[in-house]
Amino acid sequence: MNKLMLASIVGLLLTSHTSQAEIGVTAYAGQTYSQSVTTTRQQKHEFSDDTHYGFSVDWHENDTKYGFFYSKYEGEFEESTIHKIKTEYLLFQSAVYRPVSDDLNAYIGLQLGVNRLDTNFAEADSFFATGLFGGLEYQVMDSLSIGTEVRWLATIIDNKSKVTCDTDPETKNMCSWHFDSENLSQVQVSANITYRF
């Protein structure tokens, strides 16, 4: 009897909580801008500014949202276009909204998770990532909104990656994935569309 009563209370709490919250699915597309990184052999690499796309699934409740964000960027080294790079972010995010006008809201939030870095010249590896984001959201209909967003993403890169390094000074570009930098910063500027249900 106690188990049945406990299950009923938990079910009631979950139902009352979800009835006040909305689930929002957002699609993103835009441009990624990256800082240059320096390797342990003092080679400086600049990632190309290229397009990204992504999506998020968030729970919207009152003036907050929280959920999961995924984004994918594919580019190359600007000085060596044969070196391809791909970043895939999977982050937990949380944000607060503030009204600007009747149908326009601004928001700012935090994120943390993982960035999987993959290249065509080294084994893929995953690193801790964090950052900030903010944007504007215009309510087109009750369940549909469009917006624009700026997202700063910082990936903590250390030299504990799975990549092996050729130490022969006669060979070039064999340490391209061992960084002197402590982090890789990328800025994403996106347009987005959100559907809530």
C-alpha positions, 0 to 999 in steps of 0.5 A: 500500500505504501509503494502504491501511495508513493507511486501515486504522489510521484506521478501526481508531482510529475504530471503537475510539473510537466503540465506547466512546462513546455517542450521546445525543439529549436533548429539552428544554422549560421556561421562559426568563427574560430580563434587560431591555435598554436601547437607544441612545435610553434605552428599556428593554425587558423580554422576556416570560418564556416557554416554550422547547424544544430538543434536543441531540445529544451524544457521551457518553464516560466522565464527559464529554459534548460535542455540539451544542445547539439551543433556540428561544424566542418572546416579546414586549416586556412593555410592548408586546406587538405587538413579537415576538421570537424567539431561536434558539441553536445552540451547541457544548457540553461537560460533565463528570459527577459521581455523586451516587448509584447512578442520579443524576448531576450535571453542569456544562458550558460552551457557545459558538456563535451566537444568531439574534435575529428580530423582527417589526419589524426584520431578523434578525441573528446574534450570538456567544453563550456561557454555562454550564449544569448539572443533574441526570440520573436513570438510569431504564434503561440507555439512558434518563434524565430530568433537570432543568437550568439554563442561562445564555445570554449573547449579545454584542450590539453596535450593528453589526447590520443594522438601520437606525435612524430618528434623527428624535426625533419618532418613537418606538420606531424604535431598538428594536434598537440596544442600549446593553447589551453583552450579553443574558442569558437563563436557561433552566430545563428538564426533559429526557429523554435516550435513548442508543444 
